[in-house]
């Protein structure tokens, strides 16, 4: 016999004096989950016929081998069915032996993570195509119109300036996406230098003061905070949060920046954000108000995602709270290691 299954090998090794070809053929044909009933029948017949008890031992060993491998075969079948179109497949851990339930649970958790990552990647790809389509269409249309007939030098110059604005927007968007890709792969490595965040906030408030005065918005800063971090990255976080607060604060409102105890918060008066939307605010290309999706100019929906990546690279966490007419973005920086 050239190819022996586990059941056949058991019979061959444990019962060398009675290597009955019929028995071996039976085991070769029926090795698997359905061997139990037939093995019992053969065992009973062998005992009635006075056969050596070693045959019964061999058949029981063959059945035990097949039964013990059944959960692994089910795992193999599930793994073979997994694809990009069937990431919802899961193992039934309740049917597994105690020793394999932990492994089945870990495999199910891995499949759940893969499904979530694939869905996010698909949504991200669709959002990228959506966001890039608008400026590219604008560039194409404006260029076609300008070239449709001879124009003055001033007209060509104006058209080039318009194209330059769209190209700058595209460049900024691509750079933001590259930064987020680096963060996803753990390649966003901030420098560590002593920073006075109070001074950085004051500098940004001075920059935004004219815009705030145009809308009669008061900018207030309280407390102080010093910590090691990347100055350029943290200034970008602060600028994004202040810019976001100014855009959503009604005329005559207030914006408060509070610092202290390794925490920084930016609070603005304005309409409350529904609780179900708060967890998604930091997703890429997500906007709490779907009506504001178009016509956002330089705001492509990546600002808060970048804030989260930079804060996490500094070992901190960022969250949003919205209630009672105030929206608050809170950054908790990790305690420095001794």
PyMOL commands that set and color helices and strands:
alter all, ss='L'
color gray80, all
select helices_A, chain A and resi 6-14+16-18+21-30+35-48+53-81+93-95+98-147+153-184+197-214+231-248+275-278+290-292+303-313
alter helices_A, ss='H'
color red, helices_A
select strands_A, chain A and resi 193-196+218-222+226-229+254-260+263-269+317-323+326-332
alter strands_A, ss='S'
color yellow, strands_A
deselect
rebuild
show_as cartoon
